[in-house]
Amino acid sequence: MAEKESIFRKALNVIPPNVRQFTYDVFGGKEDFTEDKLSPAYKEELKGIAEKALSEGKNTISYEDYEQDTIDKSLVMNLLSKNYNLKTLIGSGKVSLNENGEIIVTDKFDYNNAKDINSLNDVKEALSGIVSAFKGEGENYQGYGGLYSAIRKAAQYIGSAPGEGSDVEINLGKPTTKET
């Protein structure tokens, strides 16, 4: 029998999980991100993505698996997409079946290009990089500026470094298709 979501969880789930986890990470949160922190609709969306990857013989979910054309959309429009929100929560995560035949998605919520701020020059470099990212300038943001690019650049300086963030371990239950 499916467990009903609490009123608190329903209210919290109005905020996309990627936004919640980003904020949690910025403030130093380390607790695991599990299926309990996803709404039923997000679990269903992720399960479909994971089942497709497994049916193709893959053990990872890549950015392409999210099938979301996001590059030319505004951040607000992207945040209305469960697929996009999962893409920016998990990114390239591992997908497998556990000993009970349940689909497990694992990852680490961190920033693979994190940088420390140790001087005034680092602050200047960070602010300059954030502005450049917003404008769509620089090697990683050529032509793809905007608010998301600026936030992603800022995350390099305020988010968790590789291996330091929260573990993501989401149990999606048994596959719904035989192909998995």
N, C-alpha and C positions, 0 to 999 in steps of 0.2 A: 504494500500500500504506500502510495507516495505521501511523503511528509509535507504538511502545509508550511509555507513560508510565514515567518513571523511578520508583524506589521513593521517592526524595525528593519528587518532584512529587506522587505519590499521597498521601504523608503530609501534605504541605502543603495539598493539595486537601480534606482533611478540614475545614479551616477555611474557611468561606464566603468567596468572593472580596471581598464588600463589607467584611467584617471585616478581612481582610488589607489591603485598600487603605486603609481608614480608619486603621488602625494605622500603615501606611507613610506616609500623608499627615501624621499628627500628628507623626511624627518627621522631617518635612521631605523625604520622598522625592519625587523629581521624574521618575523614569524612567517611560517610557510603559507603559501597561497594554495588553497585546496578547492575542491569542488564545492565545499560549503560556502565559498565566497562568490560563486557564480549563480545567477538566476537559472531557473529551468530552461528558459529560452536560449541563454548563452551555452549551457551544457549541450543542448540539442544541436546548436550550430557547430560547436567544437567537435562533437561526436561525429557529425557528418564529414567534417574535414579530416578527422583522424581515421575514420573508416575508409575513406577514399585513399588516403596515403597508404594504409596497410594493405588494401586490396591491390595496390600497384606494386606491392613488395618492398615498400620503403619503411625505414625505421626512424625517419624524421619527417617533420612537417616543415616545408620550406616556405618562404614568403610567397612563392608562386601558387602554393596550394590554397591560399586564401581567396584566390580568384576575385580580387577586389581592385578595380581600376581607381586608384586613389590619388594619383599624382596631380591630376588637374582639378581636383575638387577642393573646396575650402575645408578647413579643419572642422568647422561646425557641421558641414554635410557629412564628412567622414565619421564624426562622432555619433551620428545617427545610425551607423552601420555596425551590426554585431560582428560581422566578418572583419571589418577594419579594426575594431576595438580588440578583438582576439589577436589579430596580426601584430598590433603594437603592445599587447600584453605578453604574448609568448614568442612571437617571431619564429625563429628556427628551433623548435623544441623536438625532443625525442618522443616517439610514440611506440608503444609495445603492448603486448598482452601479458598480464601477470599469471601466476600459477592457477588462479581461479577463472581464467579466460576473460578477464575484464580489461578494457582499454585504459591504459595509463599514459598520460602526457606529462613529461617532466621538462624542466628548464630551470634557469637561474635568472631572476629579475635583477639584472645589472647592466652596466654600460661598458661595452668592450673597448671603448676609446676614452675612458675616464681620465681626467687630469686633475692634479692637485693645484690649489692656489696657495703659493708660498711667499709671494711678494706683490708689491704694487704693480710691477710689470706684468705679472700673471693676471691680475685683475684687468689691466688695460687690454691684454691679449684676449681675455674671455669676453669682455664687452664688445670689442672690435669683431670678434668671431661671431657673436650672437647677432650683431647688426648685419654683418655680411651674409650670414645664413638667411636672415629675414629677407634681404634683398636678392637672394638667389645667387650670390657670388661665392667664390671659393671652390676648391676641388670637389667637395662632397655635395654641394648645393647648386651647382651650375644650372641656372634656369629653373630651379625648384625651390624658390624662396617661400616666404609666408610665415605664418605663426607657428605651424608645426615644426618647420626647419629651425626657427629660433629657439623653440622649447627644447628640441632635440639637442641643439648645440649647447644650451644652458645645462642640460642634464649631464653633459660631460664633466661639468665643474661641480655640480651639486648632488649628483646621483651616486650610487654605489659603483665602486670599481669592480673589475672582473672577479668573480668568486665571492664577493662581499654581500650581495643582496639576498633577498628572500629566495628560498627554494620554491619552485612551482611543482606541485605534484597533484595532478587532477585525475581522479578515478571516474571514468565515464560509464562504468558498468559494462555489461556484456554487449557485444556487437548486435546490431539489429538486422544485419545482413549476413548471409552465409558466405559471401565472397571474402569477408574480412579474415 
